[in-house]
Amino acid sequence: MTIPAANGEPARKIGVIKLPTFYQDFEGRRRNAADYASATRDVAKLLAGFKNDKLDGVVLDLRNNGGGSLDEAIELTGLFIEQGPVVQVRESGGRVTVNSDRNQGVAWDGPLAVLINRGSASASEIFAGAIQDYGRGLVIGETSFGKGTVQNIVDLDRWPSGETQRFGRVKLTIAHVDATEFGESTYDNALPWTRIAAVPHTQYGNFAPLLPKLETRHDARIATDKEFQWWNEDVQQFRTEAAKKYISLNEATRRAERERQDTQRKERQVQRKELGLALDPLADDSSDDGLTGNERDIVKDAAREKAAEKRPDPLLRESASILADAVNLLANDRPLSAQVLPQSTGAGRWAD
């Protein structure tokens, strides 16, 4: 993604990696297969390409990434830091284990931003939290899900060995991760919130002095960003609807609401054309068809998902712009750069 030149500052090329889950082929890894699937391996390949292309920064998009392999969260963090602790886990008996990245070297030592939302959970939060704690990059978005527990699958047939499978497996919550009281804590069966004492780790940077400048630029930019304003309107509308304690079962009312949404999409499409913005490929699509997933046409559903990938994404674009702002500010203000990213760390020297 290219962020155009503005205000006397050069254009910046920002690489984007969208990671839907922290996946790993556990069986392939157990067999020590050379090509087992791994989120960390795939991201490392992309980062190598970004370095060859001399990109100015990377945005790792973890929106709606519900987590996955804890090992992958740790190893992925290791692509951006030298060795060090990533996450602490307190087991049911009280013992605390520190899980660390033990691999030397980094795959990307340049500007980094992590984009999260309410659907970012578990391994996503571990990774984003580590990047924030290390001061290794900017974390952009909204408060994440707040998952604080670790689950494990226990094979109930492992004790009566030699017999055929009879009992299956059970999923148990075996440990508690240091996390904030949000999201998972709203569940009826959530474990009580606790805190684990911090462990020493490297501090690559401190972005606090930079944040006011980034916020000022962000506010000025979105004031004229029509797509971002539409997104904000949709968020406010969603919150208004979610706050209601009732839902209408009147057919005429429901049809009127659907027509209002259809009209809004079409009006925005017209405005996109007038403003020279990219068109929304799903502007004429109504997802509220009343059907369940197994009742829809699979081919049409697949085509819709493919089209959705090409929808304008003002949040991702703005995140890349924020990262570009950080690069430009630190490149042009040496005192600020020395305050935010002390050169003694030897990594993440954004202003080079």
GUDOTOR-15457 format. One record per residue: residue in one letter; x negated, y, z negated of N, C-alpha, C, O in turn. Coordinates in steps of 0.05 Angstrom, whole numbers, padded with zeros to 5 digits, always signed. Layout:
BEGIN
AXYZXYZXYZXYZ ...
//
This chain:
BEGIN
M-00017-00024+00000+00000+00000+00000-00018+00025+00000-00036+00027-00016 T-00012+00043+00018-00028+00068+00020-00013+00091+00007+00010+00096+00015 I-00026+00104-00011-00015+00128-00024-00026+00152-00009-00051+00157-00010 P-00010+00168+00005-00020+00189+00022-00036+00210+00006-00033+00214-00018 A-00054+00224+00021-00069+00245+00009-00050+00268+00002-00031+00274+00015 A-00057+00281-00021-00040+00304-00030-00056+00321-00049-00074+00311-00064 N-00050+00346-00050-00063+00365-00068-00093+00365-00067-00107+00367-00087 G-00104+00362-00043-00133+00361-00039-00146+00336-00048-00171+00334-00047 E-00131+00315-00055-00142+00290-00064-00139+00270-00041-00119+00271-00026 P-00157+00251-00038-00157+00232-00016-00135+00212-00018-00124+00207-00040 A-00128+00200+00004-00109+00177+00004-00122+00154-00011-00146+00151-00010 R-00105+00138-00023-00115+00115-00038-00101+00089-00028-00077+00089-00024 K-00117+00068-00026-00106+00042-00018-00104+00025-00043-00123+00019-00056 I-00079+00017-00049-00073+00002-00073-00063-00026-00065-00044-00029-00050 G-00076-00046-00075-00068-00074-00070-00046-00081-00089-00046-00074-00113 V-00027-00097-00080-00004-00106-00096-00003-00136-00097-00004-00149-00076 I-00001-00147-00121+00002-00176-00125+00028-00181-00140+00030-00172-00163 K+00047-00195-00128+00072-00201-00142+00069-00230-00152+00067-00249-00136 L+00070-00233-00178+00068-00260-00190+00094-00268-00203+00101-00256-00224 P+00109-00286-00192+00136-00293-00202+00135-00311-00227+00154-00311-00243 T+00113-00326-00231+00111-00343-00254+00082-00351-00258+00066-00349-00239 F+00074-00360-00282+00047-00369-00287+00047-00399-00283+00049-00415-00302 Y+00044-00407-00258+00047-00435-00251+00020-00450-00252-00002-00437-00249 Q+00021-00475-00256-00002-00492-00255+00006-00521-00250+00026-00531-00261 D-00009-00535-00234-00005-00563-00229-00019-00579-00251-00043-00585-00249 F-00004-00584-00273-00017-00597-00296-00028-00624-00290-00050-00631-00299 E-00014-00640-00274-00023-00666-00267-00049-00664-00250-00068-00680-00254 G-00049-00646-00231-00072-00642-00214-00096-00633-00230-00119-00643-00225 R-00092-00616-00250-00114-00608-00267-00124-00631-00284-00148-00634-00288 R-00106-00647-00293-00113-00670-00310-00131-00689-00294-00150-00701-00305 R-00124-00692-00268-00140-00710-00251-00165-00696-00241-00181-00708-00226 N-00169-00671-00249-00192-00655-00240-00193-00653-00209-00214-00653-00197 A-00169-00650-00197-00167-00646-00169-00179-00619-00161-00177-00600-00175 A-00192-00619-00138-00207-00595-00129-00188-00573-00121-00195-00549-00122 D-00164-00580-00112-00146-00560-00100-00119-00558-00115-00098-00552-00103 Y-00119-00564-00142-00094-00562-00156-00083-00534-00157-00098-00515-00158 A-00056-00531-00156-00044-00505-00155-00047-00490-00181-00045-00502-00203 S-00053-00464-00179-00059-00448-00203-00054-00419-00196-00064-00409-00176 A-00039-00405-00213-00034-00377-00209-00061-00361-00210-00065-00343-00194 T-00078-00368-00229-00103-00355-00232-00121-00358-00207-00133-00339-00198 R-00122-00382-00197-00138-00387-00173-00128-00371-00149-00144-00359-00134 D-00101-00370-00146-00090-00356-00123-00095-00326-00126-00101-00312-00106 V-00091-00315-00150-00096-00287-00155-00126-00280-00150-00132-00259-00139 A-00144-00298-00159-00172-00293-00155-00179-00291-00125-00196-00274-00118 K-00166-00307-00109-00171-00305-00080-00162-00278-00069-00176-00266-00052 L-00139-00269-00078-00129-00244-00068-00147-00221-00077-00152-00202-00062 L-00157-00222-00102-00175-00201-00112-00201-00201-00096-00212-00179-00091 A-00211-00224-00088-00235-00225-00072-00231-00210-00046-00248-00196-00036 G-00207-00215-00034-00200-00201-00009-00198-00171-00013-00207-00155+00004 F-00187-00163-00036-00184-00134-00042-00212-00121-00044-00216-00098-00035 K-00231-00135-00057-00258-00125-00060-00271-00122-00033-00285-00102-00028 N-00267-00141-00016-00279-00140+00011-00268-00116+00027-00282-00104+00043 D-00242-00111+00023-00229-00089+00037-00233-00062+00024-00224-00041+00033 K-00248-00062+00001-00255-00038-00014-00230-00022-00022-00228+00002-00018 L-00210-00036-00033-00186-00023-00043-00193-00006-00068-00212-00012-00082 D-00176+00014-00072-00181+00033-00094-00169+00023-00121-00178+00033-00142 G-00151+00005-00120-00138-00005-00145-00119-00028-00139-00114-00034-00116 V-00110-00040-00161-00092-00064-00158-00069-00061-00178-00073-00054-00201 V-00045-00065-00168-00021-00067-00185-00012-00096-00186-00006-00108-00165 L-00011-00107-00210-00001-00134-00214+00028-00133-00223+00033-00123-00245 D+00046-00141-00206+00075-00139-00211+00085-00164-00225+00086-00185-00213 L+00092-00160-00251+00102-00183-00267+00131-00179-00274+00141-00191-00293 R+00145-00163-00259+00174-00159-00264+00189-00185-00260+00185-00199-00241 N+00206-00191-00280+00223-00215-00280+00206-00241-00280+00216-00262-00273 N+00181-00239-00288+00164-00263-00291+00169-00273-00319+00160-00261-00339 G+00183-00295-00321+00191-00306-00347+00170-00321-00362+00174-00332-00384 G+00146-00323-00350+00124-00337-00363+00115-00362-00349+00113-00363-00325 G+00109-00383-00365+00098-00407-00353+00076-00418-00370+00078-00420-00395 S+00054-00425-00358+00031-00437-00371+00016-00417-00389+00008-00396-00379 L+00012-00423-00414-00003-00407-00432-00032-00406-00423-00045-00385-00424 D-00043-00429-00414-00070-00430-00404-00074-00411-00381-00095-00397-00379 E-00054-00409-00363-00057-00391-00341-00058-00362-00350-00072-00346-00338 A-00042-00355-00370-00042-00328-00380-00070-00320-00390-00079-00298-00386 I-00083-00339-00404-00109-00334-00415-00130-00332-00392-00147-00314-00392 E-00129-00351-00374-00148-00351-00352-00144-00327-00333-00164-00316-00322 L-00119-00319-00329-00114-00296-00312-00126-00271-00325-00137-00254-00311 T-00123-00268-00351-00135-00246-00365-00165-00245-00361-00177-00224-00358 G-00176-00269-00360-00205-00271-00356-00215-00261-00330-00239-00256-00326 L-00197-00258-00310-00205-00246-00285-00212-00217-00287-00225-00205-00269 F-00203-00204-00309-00205-00175-00311-00223-00167-00335-00229-00143-00338 I-00230-00185-00352-00247-00179-00375-00270-00199-00376-00269-00220-00363 E-00291-00191-00392-00311-00211-00397-00300-00230-00418-00275-00232-00421 Q-00316-00244-00432-00306-00263-00452-00292-00249-00475-00300-00226-00483 G-00272-00262-00487-00260-00251-00511-00233-00263-00517-00222-00277-00500 P-00222-00257-00541-00196-00268-00549-00173-00256-00532-00174-00233-00523 V-00153-00273-00526-00130-00264-00510-00105-00266-00526-00088-00247-00525 V-00100-00287-00541-00075-00290-00556-00080-00307-00580-00096-00326-00580 Q-00066-00301-00602-00067-00317-00626-00041-00332-00630-00019-00321-00624 V-00043-00356-00638-00019-00373-00642-00019-00383-00671-00038-00396-00680 R+00003-00379-00685+00006-00390-00712+00024-00414-00711+00047-00412-00702 E+00013-00437-00718+00028-00462-00717+00048-00464-00740+00047-00448-00759 S+00066-00483-00739+00087-00486-00759+00075-00490-00787+00088-00483-00806 G+00051-00502-00789+00039-00506-00815+00024-00482-00826+00015-00482-00848 G+00023-00460-00809+00010-00436-00818-00018-00431-00807-00029-00409-00809 R-00030-00452-00794-00057-00448-00783-00056-00430-00759-00038-00432-00742 V-00075-00411-00757-00076-00392-00735-00099-00401-00717-00122-00405-00725 T-00093-00403-00691-00112-00410-00671-00116-00386-00652-00097-00375-00643 V-00141-00379-00647-00147-00357-00628-00154-00370-00601-00174-00385-00599 N-00139-00364-00581-00144-00374-00554-00159-00352-00538-00149-00330-00535 S-00182-00359-00528-00200-00339-00516-00207-00346-00487-00206-00369-00479 D-00214-00325-00472-00227-00329-00446-00256-00334-00450-00270-00317-00462 R-00267-00356-00441-00295-00363-00445-00311-00362-00420-00335-00370-00420 N-00299-00354-00398-00313-00353-00372-00327-00326-00369-00315-00305-00372 Q-00352-00326-00362-00367-00302-00358-00360-00289-00331-00353-00303-00313 G-00363-00263-00330-00358-00249-00305-00328-00242-00301-00311-00254-00314 V-00323-00224-00283-00296-00216-00276-00292-00217-00246-00311-00215-00230 A-00267-00220-00238-00261-00221-00209-00254-00193-00199-00258-00187-00175 W-00245-00175-00217-00238-00147-00209-00245-00129-00233-00233-00132-00254 D-00264-00110-00229-00271-00092-00250-00262-00063-00244-00271-00045-00258 G-00246-00060-00224-00236-00034-00216-00210-00026-00229-00201-00040-00247 P-00197-00005-00219-00172+00005-00230-00150-00017-00229-00147-00031-00209 L-00135-00019-00250-00114-00039-00253-00090-00028-00267-00092-00013-00286 A-00066-00036-00257-00041-00030-00270-00024-00055-00270-00025-00071-00251 V-00009-00059-00292+00009-00082-00295+00037-00071-00297+00043-00055-00314 L+00055-00080-00279+00083-00071-00278+00100-00092-00291+00101-00115-00282 I+00116-00084-00312+00133-00103-00326+00161-00091-00328+00165-00067-00325 N+00180-00109-00335+00207-00099-00341+00219-00117-00362+00205-00134-00374 R+00245-00114-00367+00259-00129-00389+00258-00159-00384+00260-00175-00403 G+00254-00167-00359+00253-00196-00352+00225-00208-00354+00222-00231-00349 S+00205-00191-00361+00178-00202-00364+00176-00214-00392+00179-00200-00412 A+00169-00240-00393+00169-00253-00419+00146-00272-00422+00133-00279-00402 S+00141-00281-00447+00123-00302-00453+00095-00297-00442+00081-00278-00451 A+00085-00313-00423+00058-00310-00412+00054-00282-00400+00032-00272-00401 S+00075-00271-00388+00073-00244-00377+00066-00223-00399+00050-00206-00395 E+00079-00227-00422+00074-00208-00444+00047-00212-00457+00034-00193-00466 I+00038-00237-00457+00011-00243-00468-00010-00230-00450-00028-00217-00460 F-00007-00232-00424-00026-00220-00405-00025-00190-00407-00046-00177-00410 A-00001-00178-00405+00001-00149-00406-00009-00138-00433-00022-00117-00434 G-00003-00152-00455-00012-00143-00481-00042-00144-00484-00054-00126-00496 A-00054-00165-00472-00084-00166-00473-00096-00144-00457-00116-00132-00466 I-00086-00139-00433-00096-00117-00417-00094-00090-00431-00112-00074-00429 Q-00072-00086-00445-00067-00062-00460-00086-00060-00484-00098-00039-00489 D-00089-00082-00499-00106-00082-00523-00135-00077-00516-00149-00063-00530 Y-00144-00088-00494-00171-00085-00485-00176-00057-00472-00199-00049-00468 G-00154-00043-00466-00157-00018-00452-00168-00022-00424-00182-00005-00413 R-00160-00045-00413-00171-00052-00386-00154-00041-00363-00164-00039-00341 G-00129-00034-00369-00112-00023-00347-00088-00010-00359-00083-00010-00383 L-00072+00002-00341-00047+00015-00348-00024-00005-00347-00022-00020-00329 V-00007-00005-00368+00017-00021-00368+00040-00003-00363+00045+00016-00378 I+00055-00008-00341+00076+00010-00331+00103-00004-00331+00104-00028-00324 G+00124+00009-00339+00151-00003-00337+00166+00002-00362+00165+00023-00375 E+00182-00018-00370+00199-00016-00394+00191-00037-00414+00175-00055-00408 T+00203-00036-00437+00197-00055-00458+00204-00083-00448+00226-00088-00437 S+00186-00102-00452+00190-00129-00441+00209-00145-00460+00220-00135-00479 F+00212-00171-00453+00231-00188-00466+00226-00191-00496+00244-00191-00512 G+00201-00195-00503+00194-00198-00532+00193-00227-00541+00200-00233-00564 K+00186-00246-00523+00185-00274-00531+00161-00279-00550+00139-00271-00543 G+00167-00291-00572+00146-00294-00592+00140-00323-00601+00126-00327-00620 T+00152-00342-00587+00148-00370-00595+00136-00386-00573+00137-00379-00549 V+00124-00409-00580+00112-00427-00561+00126-00454-00562+00131-00464-00584 Q+00134-00465-00539+00148-00490-00538+00129-00512-00527+00111-00507-00512 N+00135-00537-00535+00120-00559-00525+00140-00582-00520+00160-00585-00533 I+00133-00599-00500+00150-00622-00493+00138-00647-00507+00115-00654-00502 V+00153-00660-00524+00144-00683-00538+00157-00708-00526+00181-00711-00524 D+00140-00727-00517+00149-00752-00506+00157-00771-00528+00139-00780-00544 L+00182-00778-00531+00192-00795-00552+00185-00824-00548+00189-00841-00566 D+00176-00831-00524+00169-00859-00518+00139-00865-00523+00130-00887-00517 R+00124-00845-00533+00095-00849-00536+00089-00866-00560+00067-00878-00562 W+00107-00868-00580+00102-00884-00604+00107-00914-00600+00090-00930-00606 P+00131-00922-00590+00134-00951-00584+00120-00958-00558+00134-00964-00538 S+00094-00957-00557+00079-00960-00532+00084-00988-00520+00089-01007-00535 G+00082-00989-00494+00086-01015-00480+00114-01021-00473+00120-01040-00458 E+00133-01005-00483+00161-01010-00477+00170-00992-00454+00156-00973-00447 T+00193-00999-00443+00204-00982-00422+00214-00956-00434+00219-00955-00458 Q+00218-00936-00417+00228-00911-00427+00256-00913-00437+00274-00923-00423 R+00260-00905-00462+00287-00906-00474+00296-00880-00486+00320-00874-00486 F+00278-00865-00497+00286-00842-00514+00283-00815-00500+00295-00796-00509 G+00268-00814-00478+00264-00788-00464+00245-00769-00478+00226-00778-00492 R+00250-00743-00475+00232-00723-00486+00249-00701-00500+00272-00698-00494 V+00236-00687-00518+00249-00665-00532+00232-00640-00531+00207-00642-00533 K+00244-00617-00528+00229-00592-00527+00230-00579-00555+00252-00574-00566 L+00207-00575-00567+00204-00564-00594+00190-00538-00594+00172-00533-00578 T+00199-00520-00611+00184-00495-00617+00163-00503-00637+00169-00510-00660 I+00137-00501-00628+00115-00511-00645+00098-00489-00657+00083-00494-00676 A+00101-00464-00646+00083-00443-00656+00095-00416-00652+00115-00413-00637 H+00083-00396-00665+00094-00369-00664+00072-00351-00653+00049-00351-00664 V+00078-00335-00633+00059-00317-00621+00063-00289-00633+00085-00281-00638 D+00041-00275-00637+00043-00247-00646+00057-00230-00625+00046-00226-00604 A+00081-00220-00631+00097-00206-00612+00114-00185-00626+00117-00186-00650 T+00125-00167-00611+00142-00147-00623+00171-00157-00626+00179-00176-00613 E+00185-00145-00644+00212-00154-00651+00232-00142-00630+00244-00121-00634 F+00235-00157-00608+00252-00148-00587+00259-00171-00569+00242-00189-00565 G+00282-00172-00558+00289-00193-00539+00296-00219-00552+00319-00224-00559 E+00275-00236-00555+00280-00263-00567+00291-00261-00595+00306-00278-00604 S+00284-00240-00609+00293-00237-00637+00323-00232-00639+00334-00234-00661 T+00336-00227-00617+00365-00223-00617+00380-00249-00617+00404-00250-00621 Y+00366-00271-00612+00378-00298-00611+00386-00306-00640+00373-00299-00659 D+00408-00321-00642+00417-00330-00668+00396-00349-00682+00394-00349-00706 N+00382-00364-00665+00362-00383-00677+00334-00373-00675+00315-00389-00676 A+00330-00347-00672+00303-00336-00670+00288-00339-00696+00300-00336-00718 L+00262-00343-00694+00245-00344-00718+00242-00315-00729+00242-00296-00713 P+00238-00312-00755+00234-00285-00766+00208-00273-00755+00189-00287-00749 W+00209-00246-00751+00186-00232-00741+00163-00231-00761+00167-00227-00785 T+00139-00237-00751+00115-00236-00769+00092-00223-00753+00095-00218-00729 R+00070-00218-00767+00047-00206-00754+00022-00222-00761+00019-00232-00783 I+00005-00225-00741-00021-00239-00745-00043-00218-00745-00043-00200-00728 A-00062-00220-00763-00083-00200-00765-00099-00200-00739-00105-00221-00727 A-00107-00176-00730-00121-00173-00705-00149-00185-00707-00161-00186-00729 V-00161-00193-00684-00188-00203-00683-00205-00183-00667-00194-00169-00650 P-00231-00181-00673-00248-00162-00658-00248-00168-00628-00249-00191-00620 H-00248-00147-00612-00250-00150-00583-00261-00125-00571-00261-00104-00583 T-00271-00127-00546-00282-00105-00532-00261-00084-00525-00238-00092-00519 Q-00267-00059-00527-00249-00038-00518-00260-00025-00493-00279-00009-00494 Y-00249-00032-00470-00259-00022-00445-00251+00007-00440-00266+00022-00427 G-00229+00015-00451-00221+00043-00447-00198+00051-00466-00187+00034-00479 N-00193+00077-00466-00171+00087-00482-00156+00107-00465-00165+00129-00460 F-00132+00099-00455-00118+00115-00436-00100+00137-00448-00087+00152-00434 A-00100+00139-00475-00083+00158-00488-00088+00187-00478-00068+00201-00473 P-00113+00196-00475-00117+00223-00465-00108+00228-00437-00103+00251-00429 L-00105+00207-00422-00097+00209-00394-00067+00209-00390-00057+00220-00370 L-00052+00197-00408-00023+00194-00405-00008+00219-00401+00010+00220-00383 P-00013+00241-00416+00003+00266-00411+00000+00276-00382+00019+00285-00370 K-00024+00275-00371-00028+00284-00344-00013+00266-00324-00002+00275-00304 L-00014+00239-00329+00000+00221-00311+00030+00226-00313+00044+00224-00292 E+00041+00231-00337+00069+00236-00340+00078+00261-00326+00099+00262-00314 T+00061+00282-00327+00068+00307-00313+00070+00303-00283+00088+00312-00270 R+00050+00288-00272+00051+00283-00243+00074+00265-00236+00088+00269-00216 H+00080+00245-00253+00102+00227-00248+00128+00242-00247+00145+00238-00229 D+00133+00259-00267+00158+00275-00268+00161+00293-00244+00183+00295-00233 A+00140+00305-00235+00141+00323-00212+00147+00307-00187+00162+00317-00169 R+00136+00283-00185+00140+00267-00161+00169+00256-00159+00181+00257-00137 I+00179+00245-00181+00206+00233-00179+00228+00254-00177+00250+00247-00170 A+00221+00279-00183+00241+00301-00180+00250+00304-00152+00272+00314-00146 T+00233+00295-00133+00240+00298-00104+00241+00270-00091+00243+00268-00066 D+00240+00249-00106+00241+00222-00095+00270+00212-00096+00280+00203-00117 K+00283+00212-00073+00311+00204-00072+00315+00175-00080+00334+00169-00094 E+00298+00158-00071+00301+00129-00077+00298+00124-00107+00313+00108-00118 F+00280+00138-00120+00276+00135-00149+00301+00145-00163+00309+00134-00184 Q+00312+00167-00153+00336+00178-00166+00360+00159-00163+00376+00156-00181 W+00362+00146-00140+00383+00126-00136+00380+00103-00156+00399+00094-00168 W+00355+00094-00159+00350+00073-00178+00358+00081-00206+00370+00066-00221 N+00352+00106-00214+00359+00116-00240+00389+00117-00244+00399+00111-00265 E+00403+00125-00222+00432+00126-00224+00443+00098-00228+00462+00094-00243 D+00432+00078-00214+00441+00051-00217+00436+00040-00245+00453+00026-00256 V+00414+00048-00257+00408+00039-00284+00428+00051-00304+00438+00037-00321 Q+00434+00076-00301+00453+00089-00318+00481+00077-00315+00495+00073-00335 Q+00488+00071-00291+00514+00058-00286+00515+00030-00299+00535+00023-00311 F+00493+00015-00296+00492-00011-00308+00495-00010-00338+00510-00025-00350 R+00481+00009-00350+00483+00012-00379+00511+00020-00388+00520+00011-00409 T+00524+00037-00373+00551+00045-00379+00570+00021-00379+00586+00018-00396 E+00567+00005-00358+00584-00019-00355+00578-00039-00378+00596-00052-00389 A+00552-00042-00384+00544-00062-00404+00554-00054-00432+00558-00071-00449 A+00558-00028-00436+00567-00018-00462+00596-00022-00467+00606-00020-00489 K+00611-00027-00445+00640-00031-00448+00645-00057-00463+00631-00077-00461 K+00667-00057-00479+00674-00081-00494+00696-00097-00481+00708-00115-00493 Y+00702-00090-00456+00723-00104-00441+00716-00106-00412+00698-00093-00402 I+00731-00122-00398+00729-00124-00369+00757-00127-00357+00773-00142-00367 S+00763-00111-00337+00789-00112-00325+00794-00137-00308+00776-00146-00293 L+00817-00149-00312+00825-00172-00296+00846-00164-00275+00857-00181-00261 N+00851-00138-00272+00869-00128-00252+00856-00129-00225+00835-00118-00221 E+00869-00143-00206+00857-00147-00179+00852-00120-00165+00831-00116-00153 A+00871-00102-00167+00868-00077-00153+00845-00061-00165+00830-00048-00150 T+00842-00062-00191+00819-00048-00203+00793-00060-00195+00774-00045-00189 R+00791-00086-00194+00766-00099-00186+00760-00094-00156+00737-00090-00149 R+00780-00094-00139+00776-00088-00111+00767-00059-00107+00749-00053-00090 A+00778-00041-00122+00770-00013-00120+00741-00009-00129+00727+00006-00116 E+00733-00024-00149+00705-00022-00158+00686-00033-00136+00665-00021-00131 R+00694-00055-00124+00677-00066-00102+00676-00047-00079+00654-00043-00067 E+00698-00035-00072+00698-00016-00049+00681+00009-00056+00667+00019-00038 R+00681+00017-00081+00664+00040-00089+00635+00033-00085+00619+00050-00076 Q+00627+00009-00093+00599+00000-00090+00591-00002-00061+00570+00006-00053 D+00610-00013-00044+00604-00016-00016+00601+00012-00003+00582+00016+00013 T+00618+00030-00010+00617+00057+00001+00591+00071-00008+00578+00085+00009 Q+00583+00067-00033+00558+00079-00042+00534+00069-00027+00516+00084-00019 R+00533+00042-00022+00510+00031-00007+00509+00042+00022+00488+00049+00032 K+00533+00045+00034+00533+00055+00062+00526+00085+00063+00512+00093+00081 E+00535+00100+00043+00528+00128+00042+00498+00132+00038+00485+00150+00050 R+00486+00116+00022+00458+00117+00018+00442+00109+00043+00421+00121+00049 Q+00453+00090+00057+00440+00082+00082+00440+00105+00102+00420+00110+00116 V+00462+00120+00103+00463+00144+00121+00442+00164+00112+00428+00176+00129 Q+00440+00169+00086+00421+00188+00076+00392+00179+00082+00374+00195+00087 R+00387+00153+00081+00361+00142+00088+00353+00150+00116+00331+00158+00121 K+00372+00147+00134+00367+00154+00162+00361+00184+00165+00343+00192+00179 E+00377+00200+00151+00373+00229+00153+00346+00238+00141+00334+00257+00151 L+00337+00224+00120+00312+00232+00107+00288+00217+00118+00265+00222+00110 G+00293+00199+00137+00270+00185+00149+00259+00163+00131+00236+00156+00134 L+00276+00153+00113+00267+00132+00095+00272+00105+00107+00288+00102+00125 A+00258+00085+00097+00262+00057+00106+00290+00049+00099+00300+00054+00077 L+00303+00035+00117+00330+00026+00113+00332+00002+00095+00313-00014+00094 D+00354+00000+00081+00358-00023+00063+00370-00046+00079+00393-00043+00089 P+00356-00068+00083+00367-00090+00099+00392-00103+00087+00405-00119+00101 L+00398-00097+00062+00422-00109+00049+00444-00089+00044+00462-00093+00028 A+00442-00066+00058+00462-00045+00053+00490-00054+00061+00509-00044+00049 D+00492-00071+00080+00519-00080+00089+00527-00107+00077+00546-00119+00085 D+00511-00116+00057+00516-00141+00045+00530-00137+00018+00523-00120+00003 S+00550-00153+00013+00564-00153-00013+00558-00178-00028+00568-00200-00020 S+00542-00177-00049+00535-00201-00064+00558-00210-00082+00557-00233-00092 D+00578-00193-00087+00600-00200-00104+00621-00214-00088+00643-00204-00083 D+00615-00239-00079+00633-00254-00063+00650-00274-00079+00667-00288-00067 G+00646-00275-00104+00662-00292-00121+00655-00322-00120+00668-00338-00133 L+00634-00329-00105+00626-00357-00102+00603-00364-00121+00587-00346-00128 T+00601-00389-00128+00578-00398-00144+00556-00407-00124+00561-00409-00100 G+00532-00411-00135+00510-00417-00118+00514-00441-00100+00506-00441-00076 N+00527-00463-00110+00531-00487-00094+00554-00484-00074+00559-00502-00058 E+00568-00461-00075+00590-00457-00056+00581-00440-00032+00596-00438-00012 R+00558-00428-00034+00549-00410-00012+00534-00426+00010+00525-00448+00005 D+00533-00413+00033+00518-00425+00055+00488-00422+00049+00478-00400+00045 I+00474-00445+00049+00446-00445+00042+00429-00429+00061+00411-00414+00053 V+00436-00431+00087+00420-00416+00107+00423-00386+00104+00404-00371+00105 K+00448-00378+00099+00453-00349+00095+00440-00339+00069+00430-00317+00068 D+00441-00356+00048+00429-00348+00023+00399-00345+00026+00387-00326+00015 A+00386-00363+00041+00357-00361+00046+00350-00336+00062+00330-00323+00056 A+00367-00330+00082+00363-00306+00098+00366-00281+00081+00351-00261+00085 R+00385-00281+00063+00389-00258+00045+00365-00254+00027+00356-00232+00023 E+00354-00276+00016+00331-00274-00002+00307-00263+00014+00291-00248+00003 K+00304-00272+00039+00282-00262+00056+00285-00232+00061+00266-00217+00060 A+00310-00224+00067+00315-00195+00072+00310-00179+00046+00300-00156+00048 A+00316-00190+00023+00312-00176-00002+00283-00169-00007+00277-00149-00020 E+00265-00185+00004+00236-00180+00000+00228-00154+00015+00207-00143+00008 K+00244-00146+00034+00237-00122+00050+00252-00097+00041+00250-00076+00053 R+00267-00100+00019+00282-00076+00009+00262-00055-00002+00241-00062-00013 P+00269-00030+00001+00252-00009-00011+00249-00013-00041+00269-00020-00054 D+00226-00009-00051+00220-00014-00079+00208+00011-00092+00183+00013-00093 P+00224+00030-00100+00213+00055-00111+00197+00052-00136+00178+00067-00141 L+00203+00031-00152+00188+00027-00177+00159+00018-00170+00140+00027-00183 L+00157+00000-00151+00130-00010-00144+00114+00012-00131+00090+00016-00137 R+00127+00028-00114+00113+00050-00101+00104+00071-00121+00082+00081-00119 E+00121+00077-00140+00114+00096-00161+00091+00086-00179+00074+00101-00187 S+00092+00060-00184+00070+00048-00200+00043+00051-00186+00023+00058-00198 A+00043+00046-00160+00019+00050-00144+00010+00079-00144-00014+00085-00145 S+00030+00097-00143+00023+00126-00143+00011+00134-00170-00007+00150-00171 I+00022+00123-00192+00011+00129-00218-00018+00119-00220-00035+00133-00231 L-00023+00095-00210-00051+00085-00211-00069+00102-00194-00092+00108-00202 A-00059+00111-00170-00075+00128-00153-00081+00155-00167-00103+00166-00165 D-00061+00165-00182-00065+00190-00198-00087+00186-00218-00104+00203-00221 A-00087+00163-00231-00108+00158-00252-00135+00157-00239-00154+00168-00250 V-00137+00144-00216-00163+00143-00202-00173+00171-00195-00196+00177-00199 N-00155+00187-00184-00162+00214-00175-00170+00232-00199-00189+00247-00198 L-00154+00230-00220-00159+00247-00244-00187+00240-00256-00202+00258-00263 L-00193+00214-00258-00218+00206-00270-00242+00212-00252-00264+00216-00261 A-00237+00211-00226-00258+00217-00207-00265+00247-00207-00288+00254-00202 N-00245+00264-00212-00250+00293-00210-00255+00306-00237-00262+00330-00238 D-00252+00292-00259-00256+00304-00285-00275+00286-00301-00266+00267-00315 R-00301+00292-00299-00321+00275-00313-00318+00274-00343-00320+00253-00355 P-00312+00297-00356-00308+00296-00385-00284+00278-00393-00286+00263-00412 L-00263+00280-00377-00239+00263-00383-00247+00234-00378-00239+00216-00394 S-00261+00229-00357-00269+00201-00350-00286+00189-00372-00283+00166-00380 A-00305+00206-00383-00322+00196-00405-00306+00190-00430-00313+00173-00446 Q-00284+00205-00434-00267+00202-00457-00249+00177-00454-00245+00163-00474 V-00239+00173-00430-00220+00151-00425-00235+00124-00421-00227+00104-00432 L-00256+00125-00405-00271+00100-00398-00300+00104-00404-00316+00111-00386 P-00309+00100-00429-00337+00104-00436-00355+00086-00418-00350+00062-00415 Q-00375+00098-00406-00392+00085-00387-00408+00062-00400-00418+00044-00386 S-00410+00062-00427-00425+00042-00440-00413+00014-00439-00426-00006-00445 T-00387+00013-00432-00374-00013-00431-00385-00030-00408-00385-00055-00410 G-00394-00017-00387-00405-00032-00364-00384-00045-00346-00391-00060-00328 A-00358-00039-00351-00337-00051-00334-00315-00031-00331-00311-00013-00348 G-00301-00033-00309-00277-00016-00304-00284+00013-00301-00269+00030-00309 R-00307+00020-00289-00315+00048-00286-00300+00059-00262-00310+00059-00240 W-00276+00069-00268-00258+00078-00247-00268+00101-00231-00262+00105-00208 A-00284+00118-00244-00292+00143-00231-00317+00141-00214-00327+00161-00203 D-00328+00117-00211-00352+00113-00194-00346+00121-00165-00364+00119-00148 
//
